[in-house]
């Protein structure tokens, strides 16, 4: 039987500027999926751009190359990641005028 684990990185949190999720140690896993649920979006021409980042030590971060499609309205989205080393997180950039988003972000890991 394969092991799996789901962690909630952000739960119904509201952001008005760029943010990164808490880093999560993932060295034991062979597969990862990030899920983002945008509950609310406010402002003018607001966009949320989310990029997977990797780290060897959980301190210094590098873009992994996987990114979400640009999110412009409330809804659900996910990406799959493999070959990611010891740590993962999401880097999130908000654009538009007076951006405000409420999101829930999950990381699902599988051995």
The first five atom37 places (N, CA, C, CB, O) and aatype in JSON, in Angstrom:
{
  "aatype": [20, 20, 20, 20, 20, 20, 20, 20, 20, 20, 20, 20, 20, 20, 20, 20, 20, 20, 20, 20, 20, 20, 20, 20, 20, 20, 20, 20, 20, 20, 20, 20, 20, 20, 20, 20, 20, 20, 20, 20, 20, 20, 20, 20, 20, 20, 20, 20, 20, 20, 20, 20, 20, 20, 20, 20, 20, 20, 20, 20, 20, 20, 20, 20, 20, 20, 20, 20, 20, 20, 20, 20, 20, 20, 20, 20, 20, 20, 20, 20, 20, 20, 20, 20, 20, 20, 20, 20, 20, 20, 20, 20, 20, 20, 20, 20, 20, 20, 20, 20, 20, 20, 20, 20, 20, 20, 20, 20, 20, 20, 20],
  "atom_mask": [
    [1, 1, 1, 1, 1],
    [1, 1, 1, 1, 1],
    [1, 1, 1, 1, 1],
    [1, 1, 1, 1, 1],
    [1, 1, 1, 1, 1],
    [1, 1, 1, 1, 1],
    [1, 1, 1, 1, 1],
    [1, 1, 1, 1, 1],
    [1, 1, 1, 1, 1],
    [1, 1, 1, 1, 1],
    [1, 1, 1, 1, 1],
    [1, 1, 1, 1, 1],
    [1, 1, 1, 1, 1],
    [1, 1, 1, 1, 1],
    [1, 1, 1, 1, 1],
    [1, 1, 1, 1, 1],
    [1, 1, 1, 1, 1],
    [1, 1, 1, 1, 1],
    [1, 1, 1, 1, 1],
    [1, 1, 1, 1, 1],
    [1, 1, 1, 1, 1],
    [1, 1, 1, 1, 1],
    [1, 1, 1, 1, 1],
    [1, 1, 1, 1, 1],
    [1, 1, 1, 1, 1],
    [1, 1, 1, 1, 1],
    [1, 1, 1, 1, 1],
    [1, 1, 1, 1, 1],
    [1, 1, 1, 1, 1],
    [1, 1, 1, 1, 1],
    [1, 1, 1, 1, 1],
    [1, 1, 1, 1, 1],
    [1, 1, 1, 1, 1],
    [1, 1, 1, 1, 1],
    [1, 1, 1, 1, 1],
    [1, 1, 1, 1, 1],
    [1, 1, 1, 1, 1],
    [1, 1, 1, 1, 1],
    [1, 1, 1, 1, 1],
    [1, 1, 1, 1, 1],
    [1, 1, 1, 1, 1],
    [1, 1, 1, 1, 1],
    [1, 1, 1, 1, 1],
    [1, 1, 1, 1, 1],
    [1, 1, 1, 1, 1],
    [1, 1, 1, 1, 1],
    [1, 1, 1, 1, 1],
    [1, 1, 1, 1, 1],
    [1, 1, 1, 1, 1],
    [1, 1, 1, 1, 1],
    [1, 1, 1, 1, 1],
    [1, 1, 1, 1, 1],
    [1, 1, 1, 1, 1],
    [1, 1, 1, 1, 1],
    [1, 1, 1, 1, 1],
    [1, 1, 1, 1, 1],
    [1, 1, 1, 1, 1],
    [1, 1, 1, 1, 1],
    [1, 1, 1, 1, 1],
    [1, 1, 1, 1, 1],
    [1, 1, 1, 1, 1],
    [1, 1, 1, 1, 1],
    [1, 1, 1, 1, 1],
    [1, 1, 1, 1, 1],
    [1, 1, 1, 1, 1],
    [1, 1, 1, 1, 1],
    [1, 1, 1, 1, 1],
    [1, 1, 1, 1, 1],
    [1, 1, 1, 1, 1],
    [1, 1, 1, 1, 1],
    [1, 1, 1, 1, 1],
    [1, 1, 1, 1, 1],
    [1, 1, 1, 1, 1],
    [1, 1, 1, 1, 1],
    [1, 1, 1, 1, 1],
    [1, 1, 1, 1, 1],
    [1, 1, 1, 1, 1],
    [1, 1, 1, 1, 1],
    [1, 1, 1, 1, 1],
    [1, 1, 1, 1, 1],
    [1, 1, 1, 1, 1],
    [1, 1, 1, 1, 1],
    [1, 1, 1, 1, 1],
    [1, 1, 1, 1, 1],
    [1, 1, 1, 1, 1],
    [1, 1, 1, 1, 1],
    [1, 1, 1, 1, 1],
    [1, 1, 1, 1, 1],
    [1, 1, 1, 1, 1],
    [1, 1, 1, 1, 1],
    [1, 1, 1, 1, 1],
    [1, 1, 1, 1, 1],
    [1, 1, 1, 1, 1],
    [1, 1, 1, 1, 1],
    [1, 1, 1, 1, 1],
    [1, 1, 1, 1, 1],
    [1, 1, 1, 1, 1],
    [1, 1, 1, 1, 1],
    [1, 1, 1, 1, 1],
    [1, 1, 1, 1, 1],
    [1, 1, 1, 1, 1],
    [1, 1, 1, 1, 1],
    [1, 1, 1, 1, 1],
    [1, 1, 1, 1, 1],
    [1, 1, 1, 1, 1],
    [1, 1, 1, 1, 1],
    [1, 1, 1, 1, 1],
    [1, 1, 1, 1, 1],
    [1, 1, 1, 1, 1],
    [1, 1, 1, 1, 1],
    [1, 1, 1, 1, 1]
  ],
  "atom_positions": [
    [[0.84, -1.17, 0.0], [0.0, 0.0, 0.0], [0.89, 1.25, 0.0], [-0.96, -0.01, 1.22], [1.85, 1.34, 0.77]],
    [[0.56, 2.2, -0.87], [1.32, 3.44, -0.95], [0.88, 4.4, 0.15], [1.15, 4.1, -2.32], [-0.3, 4.46, 0.51]],
    [[1.83, 5.13, 0.68], [1.52, 6.15, 1.68], [1.2, 7.46, 1.0], [2.7, 6.32, 2.66], [1.77, 7.79, -0.04]],
    [[0.28, 8.22, 1.58], [0.0, 9.56, 1.08], [-0.32, 10.47, 2.25], [-1.17, 9.54, 0.06], [-0.66, 10.02, 3.35]],
    [[-0.21, 11.77, 1.99], [-0.45, 12.75, 3.03], [-0.97, 14.04, 2.4], [0.83, 13.02, 3.86], [-0.46, 14.47, 1.36]],
    [[-1.96, 14.64, 3.01], [-2.48, 15.92, 2.54], [-2.26, 16.96, 3.63], [-3.99, 15.82, 2.17], [-2.62, 16.75, 4.78]],
    [[-1.66, 18.08, 3.25], [-1.43, 19.17, 4.19], [-2.13, 20.43, 3.67], [0.11, 19.42, 4.39], [-2.1, 20.72, 2.47]],
    [[-2.74, 21.16, 4.58], [-3.36, 22.44, 4.23], [-2.31, 23.52, 4.48], [-4.68, 22.71, 5.07], [-1.92, 23.77, 5.62]],
    [[-1.84, 24.15, 3.41], [-0.82, 25.19, 3.53], [-1.44, 26.56, 3.83], [0.01, 25.26, 2.26], [-0.85, 27.37, 4.55]],
    [[-2.59, 26.82, 3.28], [-3.35, 28.05, 3.54], [-4.82, 27.65, 3.6], [-3.09, 29.16, 2.44], [-5.3, 26.9, 2.75]],
    [[-5.54, 28.16, 4.6], [-6.97, 27.84, 4.7], [-7.77, 29.14, 4.81], [-7.26, 26.93, 5.94], [-7.75, 29.82, 5.83]],
    [[-8.47, 29.46, 3.72], [-9.35, 30.64, 3.69], [-8.6, 31.91, 4.1], [-10.56, 30.42, 4.6], [-9.16, 32.77, 4.78]],
    [[-7.33, 32.02, 3.69], [-6.54, 33.2, 4.03], [-6.69, 34.25, 2.94], [-5.05, 32.83, 4.22], [-6.79, 33.93, 1.76]],
    [[-6.71, 35.51, 3.36], [-6.85, 36.63, 2.44], [-5.5, 37.32, 2.26], [-7.92, 37.64, 2.95], [-4.79, 37.58, 3.24]],
    [[-5.16, 37.62, 1.0], [-3.9, 38.27, 0.67], [-4.16, 39.49, -0.2], [-2.94, 37.29, -0.03], [-5.06, 39.48, -1.04]],
    [[-3.36, 40.54, 0.01], [-3.44, 41.75, -0.8], [-2.11, 42.06, -1.48], [-3.88, 42.93, 0.06], [-1.98, 43.07, -2.16]],
    [[-1.13, 41.19, -1.29], [0.18, 41.35, -1.92], [0.79, 39.97, -2.15], [1.13, 42.23, -1.05], [0.25, 38.96, -1.7]],
    [[1.93, 39.94, -2.85], [2.61, 38.68, -3.15], [2.87, 37.9, -1.86], [3.93, 38.94, -3.9], [3.1, 38.49, -0.8]],
    [[2.83, 36.56, -1.96], [3.08, 35.72, -0.78], [3.62, 34.37, -1.23], [1.78, 35.54, 0.05], [3.47, 33.97, -2.38]],
    [[4.25, 33.67, -0.3], [4.7, 32.29, -0.52], [4.08, 31.44, 0.58], [6.28, 32.18, -0.52], [3.9, 31.9, 1.71]],
    [[3.76, 30.18, 0.25], [3.25, 29.28, 1.27], [4.39, 28.87, 2.2], [2.6, 28.02, 0.63], [5.57, 29.07, 1.88]],
    [[4.05, 28.33, 3.33], [5.06, 27.77, 4.21], [5.76, 26.63, 3.48], [4.42, 27.27, 5.55], [5.11, 25.87, 2.75]],
    [[7.07, 26.49, 3.66], [7.78, 25.37, 3.04], [7.35, 24.05, 3.68], [9.3, 25.54, 3.16], [6.98, 24.0, 4.85]],
    [[7.39, 22.99, 2.87], [7.01, 21.69, 3.4], [8.05, 20.66, 2.98], [5.61, 21.28, 2.9], [8.42, 20.56, 1.81]],
    [[8.53, 19.87, 3.97], [9.54, 18.85, 3.7], [8.89, 17.66, 3.0], [10.23, 18.4, 5.02], [7.93, 17.08, 3.51]],
    [[9.41, 17.31, 1.82], [8.76, 16.33, 0.95], [9.7, 15.22, 0.47], [8.16, 17.02, -0.23], [9.35, 14.49, -0.46]],
    [[10.86, 15.09, 1.07], [11.87, 14.16, 0.57], [11.42, 12.72, 0.48], [13.05, 14.24, 1.43], [11.94, 11.97, -0.34]],
    [[10.47, 12.3, 1.3], [10.0, 10.9, 1.31], [9.06, 10.6, 0.15], [9.31, 10.59, 2.62], [8.86, 9.44, -0.19]],
    [[8.47, 11.63, -0.45], [7.42, 11.43, -1.47], [8.02, 11.34, -2.87], [6.4, 12.58, -1.4], [9.1, 11.87, -3.14]],
    [[7.29, 10.68, -3.76], [7.71, 10.6, -5.16], [6.79, 11.41, -6.07], [7.75, 9.15, -5.63], [7.15, 11.7, -7.22]],
    [[5.62, 11.78, -5.57], [4.67, 12.58, -6.34], [4.08, 13.65, -5.44], [3.54, 11.69, -6.94], [3.91, 13.46, -4.24]],
    [[3.79, 14.79, -6.06], [3.14, 15.88, -5.32], [2.11, 16.55, -6.22], [4.17, 16.91, -4.8], [2.29, 16.65, -7.43]],
    [[1.04, 17.02, -5.59], [0.04, 17.82, -6.29], [-0.3, 19.02, -5.41], [-1.25, 16.98, -6.63], [-0.56, 18.87, -4.22]],
    [[-0.29, 20.21, -6.0], [-0.77, 21.41, -5.33], [-2.17, 21.7, -5.83], [0.18, 22.62, -5.58], [-2.43, 21.63, -7.03]],
    [[-3.06, 22.02, -4.93], [-4.43, 22.43, -5.26], [-4.64, 23.85, -4.73], [-5.49, 21.43, -4.67], [-4.31, 24.14, -3.58]],
    [[-5.2, 24.72, -5.56], [-5.57, 26.06, -5.12], [-7.06, 26.25, -5.36], [-4.75, 27.16, -5.87], [-7.56, 26.0, -6.45]],
    [[-7.75, 26.68, -4.32], [-9.14, 27.11, -4.46], [-9.17, 28.61, -4.18], [-10.11, 26.31, -3.47], [-8.86, 29.06, -3.08]],
    [[-9.54, 29.36, -5.19], [-9.74, 30.8, -5.02], [-11.2, 31.0, -4.64], [-9.36, 31.62, -6.33], [-12.1, 30.79, -5.45]],
    [[-11.43, 31.4, -3.39], [-12.79, 31.6, -2.89], [-13.36, 32.94, -3.34], [-12.81, 31.5, -1.36], [-14.52, 33.04, -3.73]],
    [[-12.51, 33.97, -3.27], [-12.96, 35.32, -3.61], [-11.82, 36.07, -4.28], [-13.45, 36.08, -2.36], [-10.65, 35.84, -3.97]],
    [[-12.16, 36.96, -5.19], [-11.21, 37.86, -5.84], [-11.85, 39.23, -5.92], [-10.8, 37.35, -7.26], [-13.0, 39.36, -6.35]],
    [[-11.12, 40.26, -5.49], [-11.64, 41.62, -5.55], [-10.55, 42.54, -6.08], [-12.14, 42.09, -4.15], [-9.36, 42.25, -5.98]],
    [[-10.98, 43.66, -6.64], [-10.07, 44.61, -7.25], [-10.34, 44.69, -8.73], [-8.6, 44.24, -6.98], [-11.31, 44.1, -9.23]],
    [[-9.49, 45.41, -9.43], [-9.66, 45.59, -10.87], [-8.59, 44.81, -11.63], [-9.59, 47.08, -11.24], [-7.4, 44.97, -11.38]],
    [[-9.03, 43.96, -12.56], [-8.13, 43.15, -13.4], [-7.14, 42.34, -12.55], [-7.36, 44.05, -14.37], [-5.96, 42.27, -12.87]],
    [[-7.65, 41.73, -11.49], [-6.81, 40.97, -10.56], [-6.44, 39.62, -11.18], [-7.53, 40.76, -9.22], [-7.28, 38.93, -11.76]],
    [[-5.16, 39.26, -11.04], [-4.65, 37.96, -11.5], [-3.78, 37.37, -10.4], [-3.86, 38.11, -12.83], [-3.04, 38.09, -9.73]],
    [[-3.87, 36.06, -10.24], [-3.01, 35.32, -9.31], [-2.15, 34.38, -10.12], [-3.86, 34.54, -8.24], [-2.66, 33.52, -10.84]],
    [[-0.83, 34.55, -10.01], [0.14, 33.72, -10.72], [0.9, 32.91, -9.68], [1.12, 34.6, -11.6], [1.59, 33.48, -8.83]],
    [[0.79, 31.57, -9.73], [1.4, 30.69, -8.73], [2.4, 29.76, -9.38], [0.33, 29.88, -7.99], [2.12, 29.14, -10.4]],
    [[3.59, 29.68, -8.78], [4.71, 28.92, -9.33], [5.26, 27.98, -8.26], [5.83, 29.86, -9.86], [5.46, 28.4, -7.12]],
    [[5.51, 26.72, -8.61], [6.12, 25.75, -7.69], [7.6, 26.08, -7.53], [5.93, 24.29, -8.21], [8.3, 26.35, -8.5]],
    [[8.06, 26.06, -6.28], [9.47, 26.25, -5.99], [10.02, 25.05, -5.23], [9.69, 27.55, -5.18], [9.31, 24.39, -4.48]],
    [[11.33, 24.77, -5.44], [12.03, 23.68, -4.77], [13.19, 24.26, -3.96], [12.54, 22.63, -5.79], [13.66, 25.37, -4.21]],
    [[13.64, 23.46, -2.99], [14.76, 23.87, -2.16], [15.48, 22.64, -1.64], [14.29, 24.77, -1.0], [14.85, 21.62, -1.35]],
    [[16.78, 22.74, -1.51], [17.57, 21.66, -0.92], [17.52, 21.73, 0.61], [19.03, 21.73, -1.4], [17.65, 20.71, 1.28]],
    [[17.33, 22.94, 1.15], [17.42, 23.13, 2.6], [16.21, 23.79, 3.24], [18.62, 23.93, 2.9], [16.18, 23.95, 4.46]],
    [[15.21, 24.18, 2.46], [14.04, 24.85, 2.99], [14.26, 26.33, 3.27], [13.61, 24.18, 4.25], [13.42, 26.99, 3.88]],
    [[15.41, 26.86, 2.83], [15.74, 28.27, 3.06], [15.9, 29.04, 1.75], [17.03, 28.39, 3.89], [15.28, 30.09, 1.56]],
    [[16.72, 28.52, 0.86], [16.95, 29.14, -0.45], [16.03, 28.47, -1.47], [18.45, 29.02, -0.89], [15.95, 27.24, -1.51]],
    [[15.34, 29.26, -2.3], [14.3, 28.74, -3.19], [14.58, 29.02, -4.65], [12.97, 29.33, -2.82], [15.13, 30.06, -5.01]],
    [[14.19, 28.05, -5.5], [14.38, 28.12, -6.95], [13.06, 27.72, -7.6], [15.56, 27.19, -7.43], [12.41, 26.77, -7.17]],
    [[12.66, 28.45, -8.64], [11.47, 28.06, -9.4], [11.7, 26.7, -10.03], [11.12, 29.12, -10.49], [12.72, 26.48, -10.69]],
    [[10.77, 25.78, -9.84], [10.89, 24.4, -10.34], [10.55, 24.3, -11.82], [9.99, 23.47, -9.54], [11.06, 23.41, -12.5]],
    [[9.71, 25.18, -12.33], [9.32, 25.14, -13.74], [7.85, 24.85, -13.95], [10.12, 24.11, -14.45], [7.32, 25.07, -15.04]],
    [[7.17, 24.36, -12.91], [5.74, 24.09, -13.01], [4.98, 25.31, -12.49], [5.34, 22.8, -12.22], [5.3, 25.84, -11.42]],
    [[3.98, 25.74, -13.24], [3.17, 26.87, -12.79], [1.7, 26.62, -13.1], [3.65, 28.18, -13.45], [1.36, 25.85, -14.0]],
    [[0.85, 27.26, -12.34], [-0.59, 27.21, -12.57], [-0.93, 28.1, -13.75], [-1.38, 27.63, -11.31], [-0.21, 29.06, -14.04]],
    [[-2.02, 27.81, -14.42], [-2.57, 28.77, -15.37], [-2.96, 30.02, -14.59], [-3.79, 28.18, -16.16], [-3.4, 29.92, -13.44]],
    [[-2.8, 31.18, -15.2], [-3.14, 32.43, -14.53], [-4.6, 32.38, -14.06], [-2.93, 33.64, -15.48], [-5.5, 32.07, -14.83]],
    [[-4.81, 32.68, -12.78], [-6.16, 32.63, -12.2], [-6.74, 34.04, -12.17], [-6.14, 32.01, -10.77], [-6.16, 34.94, -11.58]],
    [[-7.9, 34.21, -12.83], [-8.53, 35.52, -12.95], [-9.93, 35.57, -12.33], [-8.61, 35.92, -14.4], [-10.58, 36.61, -12.34]],
    [[-10.38, 34.44, -11.78], [-11.71, 34.38, -11.17], [-11.72, 33.26, -10.14], [-12.82, 34.15, -12.25], [-10.86, 32.38, -10.17]],
    [[-12.68, 33.27, -9.23], [-12.77, 32.19, -8.25], [-12.92, 30.83, -8.94], [-13.95, 32.43, -7.29], [-13.52, 30.73, -10.01]],
    [[-12.37, 29.8, -8.3], [-12.45, 28.45, -8.84], [-11.33, 27.59, -8.31], [-12.41, 28.48, -10.36], [-10.58, 27.99, -7.42]],
    [[-11.21, 26.38, -8.87], [-10.23, 25.39, -8.44], [-9.23, 25.11, -9.54], [-10.93, 24.09, -8.02], [-9.55, 25.15, -10.73]],
    [[-7.98, 24.83, -9.12], [-6.93, 24.51, -10.07], [-5.92, 23.6, -9.37], [-6.25, 25.8, -10.62], [-5.82, 23.6, -8.14]],
    [[-5.15, 22.82, -10.16], [-4.11, 21.98, -9.58], [-2.96, 21.81, -10.56], [-4.68, 20.61, -9.17], [-3.12, 22.01, -11.77]],
    [[-1.8, 21.42, -10.02], [-0.64, 21.03, -10.84], [-0.02, 19.79, -10.21], [0.4, 22.19, -10.94], [-0.15, 19.55, -9.01]],
    [[0.66, 19.0, -11.06], [1.38, 17.8, -10.62], [2.87, 18.07, -10.7], [0.99, 16.56, -11.48], [3.34, 18.76, -11.61]],
    [[3.62, 17.52, -9.73], [5.06, 17.74, -9.69], [5.76, 16.42, -9.38], [5.43, 18.82, -8.64], [5.31, 15.67, -8.52]],
    [[6.87, 16.14, -10.07], [7.73, 14.99, -9.75], [9.18, 15.47, -9.77], [7.51, 13.8, -10.77], [9.46, 16.55, -10.29]],
    [[10.09, 14.69, -9.22], [11.53, 15.02, -9.19], [11.76, 16.37, -8.53], [12.11, 15.03, -10.62], [12.28, 17.29, -9.15]],
    [[11.38, 16.48, -7.25], [11.41, 17.78, -6.59], [12.33, 17.86, -5.38], [10.04, 18.13, -6.17], [12.4, 18.93, -4.77]],
    [[13.03, 16.82, -5.02], [13.97, 16.93, -3.92], [13.3, 17.01, -2.55], [14.83, 18.12, -4.12], [12.25, 16.41, -2.33]],
    [[13.92, 17.77, -1.64], [13.53, 17.73, -0.24], [12.43, 18.67, 0.22], [14.67, 17.98, 0.54], [11.75, 18.37, 1.2]],
    [[12.25, 19.81, -0.46], [11.29, 20.8, 0.02], [10.5, 21.39, -1.13], [12.0, 21.92, 0.79], [11.02, 21.54, -2.24]],
    [[9.22, 21.72, -0.86], [8.35, 22.37, -1.85], [7.61, 23.53, -1.2], [7.35, 21.36, -2.45], [7.36, 23.55, 0.0]],
    [[7.26, 24.5, -2.03], [6.35, 25.58, -1.65], [5.81, 26.22, -2.92], [7.08, 26.64, -0.74], [6.26, 25.91, -4.02]],
    [[4.84, 27.12, -2.76], [4.31, 27.89, -3.89], [4.66, 29.37, -3.69], [2.77, 27.71, -4.02], [4.48, 29.93, -2.61]],
    [[5.17, 29.98, -4.77], [5.38, 31.43, -4.82], [4.18, 32.01, -5.56], [6.75, 31.82, -5.53], [3.85, 31.55, -6.65]],
    [[3.53, 33.0, -4.97], [2.28, 33.54, -5.52], [2.41, 35.04, -5.72], [1.09, 33.22, -4.59], [2.78, 35.78, -4.8]],
    [[2.09, 35.49, -6.93], [2.16, 36.91, -7.25], [0.77, 37.42, -7.61], [3.15, 37.18, -8.4], [0.06, 36.81, -8.41]],
    [[0.4, 38.55, -7.02], [-0.87, 39.2, -7.31], [-0.61, 40.42, -8.19], [-1.61, 39.61, -6.01], [0.32, 41.19, -7.94]],
    [[-1.45, 40.6, -9.2], [-1.36, 41.79, -10.03], [-2.75, 42.38, -10.19], [-0.73, 41.47, -11.42], [-3.75, 41.74, -9.86]],
    [[-2.8, 43.59, -10.7], [-4.06, 44.3, -10.86], [-4.11, 45.48, -9.91], [-5.25, 43.36, -10.61], [-3.14, 45.76, -9.2]],
    [[-5.23, 46.17, -9.91], [-5.4, 47.35, -9.07], [-6.13, 46.95, -7.78], [-6.18, 48.46, -9.82], [-7.23, 46.4, -7.83]],
    [[-5.51, 47.24, -6.64], [-6.07, 46.89, -5.32], [-6.46, 45.41, -5.24], [-7.29, 47.75, -5.02], [-7.6, 45.09, -4.9]],
    [[-5.51, 44.49, -5.55], [-5.86, 43.07, -5.55], [-6.14, 42.54, -4.15], [-4.74, 42.26, -6.18], [-5.5, 42.94, -3.17]],
    [[-7.1, 41.64, -4.08], [-7.44, 40.95, -2.83], [-7.99, 39.58, -3.2], [-8.49, 41.78, -1.97], [-8.95, 39.47, -3.96]],
    [[-7.36, 38.53, -2.66], [-7.83, 37.17, -2.93], [-7.95, 36.41, -1.61], [-6.86, 36.43, -3.89], [-7.18, 36.63, -0.67]],
    [[-8.93, 35.52, -1.56], [-9.07, 34.59, -0.43], [-8.86, 33.2, -1.01], [-10.48, 34.72, 0.29], [-9.58, 32.78, -1.92]],
    [[-7.87, 32.47, -0.46], [-7.5, 31.18, -1.04], [-7.37, 30.09, 0.02], [-6.19, 31.3, -1.8], [-7.13, 30.36, 1.2]],
    [[-7.53, 28.85, -0.44], [-7.14, 27.66, 0.3], [-6.18, 26.9, -0.59], [-8.4, 26.77, 0.71], [-6.45, 26.69, -1.78]],
    [[-5.04, 26.49, -0.02], [-4.02, 25.77, -0.79], [-3.68, 24.47, -0.08], [-2.74, 26.65, -0.98], [-3.34, 24.47, 1.1]],
    [[-3.78, 23.36, -0.81], [-3.43, 22.03, -0.3], [-2.2, 21.51, -1.04], [-4.62, 21.04, -0.44], [-1.99, 21.81, -2.22]],
    [[-1.4, 20.73, -0.34], [-0.31, 19.96, -0.94], [-0.59, 18.5, -0.63], [1.11, 20.41, -0.4], [-0.7, 18.12, 0.53]],
    [[-0.7, 17.67, -1.68], [-0.95, 16.24, -1.52], [0.3, 15.5, -1.96], [-2.2, 15.78, -2.36], [0.79, 15.68, -3.07]],
    [[0.83, 14.65, -1.06], [2.07, 13.91, -1.32], [1.78, 12.41, -1.33], [3.14, 14.24, -0.25], [0.97, 11.91, -0.56]],
    [[2.48, 11.71, -2.24], [2.29, 10.27, -2.36], [3.65, 9.61, -2.52], [1.36, 9.91, -3.56], [4.51, 10.1, -3.25]],
    [[3.84, 8.5, -1.82], [5.08, 7.73, -1.9], [5.11, 6.9, -3.16], [5.24, 6.83, -0.67], [6.08, 6.18, -3.4]]
  ]
}
